[in-house]
């Protein structure tokens, strides 16, 4: 109900909540295990990573870079998140399909980033910032401007969800295969964070999807960003459209001069009536 009365952020926080003890569990040795799956110093960062409401794939990758320790332990993080996904689907009556899919989505993104890194390492080009290039590939627009690469990335993630009999999986597939389907990002966003209901369109960062960004492109004023880093990451693609967008904004914002003849005719009509 909260989503329909303007409290969608509250719904999203609730949907994404897990107790920190769920993460701490993997920092301890259990039964016949030889060692823990997660180093204790990574617990806080992983918990924040999981609890993040913004599931835009670029934001996921940026969080992996920005949260302490995660970028240096991606295989361990991926393994733990995969185990958490499986655990959620084996809770019996308390199964949480929403969090299970989110864990799968996070693990899939980490896995794709790892594969991308390995591929570039084989090419032995040390000058390339692999994470930046990965993000650039996600943001690559199609001919119509839609983010086709990102859409394909998320669709493949949905396709690889192992629990195909789950209600959530079937709902997402139905949405994707319907007439005039929404973007794959909006589908998983609704699945994880809940429907937004009747609210006005909220501006988002053109790079990471964060809501209500503070900055705009200084040239075209048509796209918005969280900060300089997001603008820098998007510039490779945006520079090709910046001038055109700038002209469009200027055309839209230009004041319309009234036609003197039409104005005179309208005044005459008012006087006669």
Secondary structure as the mmCIF struct_conf table of DSSP 4:
data_model
#
loop_
_struct_conf.conf_type_id
_struct_conf.id
_struct_conf.beg_label_comp_id
_struct_conf.beg_label_asym_id
_struct_conf.beg_label_seq_id
_struct_conf.end_label_comp_id
_struct_conf.end_label_asym_id
_struct_conf.end_label_seq_id
HELX_RH_3T_P HELX_RH_3T_P1 UNK A 2 UNK A 5
TURN_TY1_P TURN_TY1_P1 UNK A 6 UNK A 6
HELX_RH_AL_P HELX_RH_AL_P1 UNK A 8 UNK A 15
TURN_TY1_P TURN_TY1_P2 UNK A 16 UNK A 16
HELX_RH_AL_P HELX_RH_AL_P2 UNK A 20 UNK A 24
HELX_RH_3T_P HELX_RH_3T_P2 UNK A 25 UNK A 27
BEND BEND1 UNK A 28 UNK A 28
TURN_TY1_P TURN_TY1_P3 UNK A 31 UNK A 32
BEND BEND2 UNK A 34 UNK A 35
BEND BEND3 UNK A 37 UNK A 38
HELX_RH_3T_P HELX_RH_3T_P3 UNK A 40 UNK A 42
HELX_RH_AL_P HELX_RH_AL_P3 UNK A 43 UNK A 51
BEND BEND4 UNK A 53 UNK A 53
HELX_RH_AL_P HELX_RH_AL_P4 UNK A 57 UNK A 66
BEND BEND5 UNK A 67 UNK A 67
TURN_TY1_P TURN_TY1_P4 UNK A 68 UNK A 69
HELX_RH_3T_P HELX_RH_3T_P4 UNK A 70 UNK A 73
HELX_RH_AL_P HELX_RH_AL_P5 UNK A 74 UNK A 88
TURN_TY1_P TURN_TY1_P5 UNK A 89 UNK A 90
BEND BEND6 UNK A 91 UNK A 91
HELX_RH_3T_P HELX_RH_3T_P5 UNK A 92 UNK A 94
HELX_RH_AL_P HELX_RH_AL_P6 UNK A 97 UNK A 123
TURN_TY1_P TURN_TY1_P6 UNK A 124 UNK A 124
TURN_TY1_P TURN_TY1_P7 UNK A 126 UNK A 127
BEND BEND7 UNK A 128 UNK A 128
HELX_RH_AL_P HELX_RH_AL_P7 UNK A 130 UNK A 138
TURN_TY1_P TURN_TY1_P8 UNK A 139 UNK A 139
TURN_TY1_P TURN_TY1_P9 UNK A 143 UNK A 144
BEND BEND8 UNK A 145 UNK A 145
HELX_RH_AL_P HELX_RH_AL_P8 UNK A 148 UNK A 159
TURN_TY1_P TURN_TY1_P10 UNK A 160 UNK A 160
BEND BEND9 UNK A 162 UNK A 162
TURN_TY1_P TURN_TY1_P11 UNK A 164 UNK A 165
BEND BEND10 UNK A 166 UNK A 166
HELX_RH_AL_P HELX_RH_AL_P9 UNK A 167 UNK A 177
BEND BEND11 UNK A 178 UNK A 178
TURN_TY1_P TURN_TY1_P12 UNK A 179 UNK A 180
HELX_RH_AL_P HELX_RH_AL_P10 UNK A 184 UNK A 193
BEND BEND12 UNK A 198 UNK A 198
HELX_LH_PP_P HELX_LH_PP_P1 UNK A 200 UNK A 203
STRN STRN1 UNK A 204 UNK A 204
TURN_TY1_P TURN_TY1_P13 UNK A 206 UNK A 208
STRN STRN2 UNK A 211 UNK A 211
BEND BEND13 UNK A 212 UNK A 212
BEND BEND14 UNK A 214 UNK A 214
STRN STRN3 UNK A 215 UNK A 216
TURN_TY1_P TURN_TY1_P14 UNK A 218 UNK A 220
BEND BEND15 UNK A 221 UNK A 221
BEND BEND16 UNK A 223 UNK A 223
STRN STRN4 UNK A 224 UNK A 225
BEND BEND17 UNK A 226 UNK A 227
HELX_RH_AL_P HELX_RH_AL_P11 UNK A 228 UNK A 238
TURN_TY1_P TURN_TY1_P15 UNK A 239 UNK A 241
HELX_RH_AL_P HELX_RH_AL_P12 UNK A 242 UNK A 253
BEND BEND18 UNK A 254 UNK A 254
HELX_LH_PP_P HELX_LH_PP_P2 UNK A 255 UNK A 259
HELX_RH_AL_P HELX_RH_AL_P13 UNK A 260 UNK A 272
#
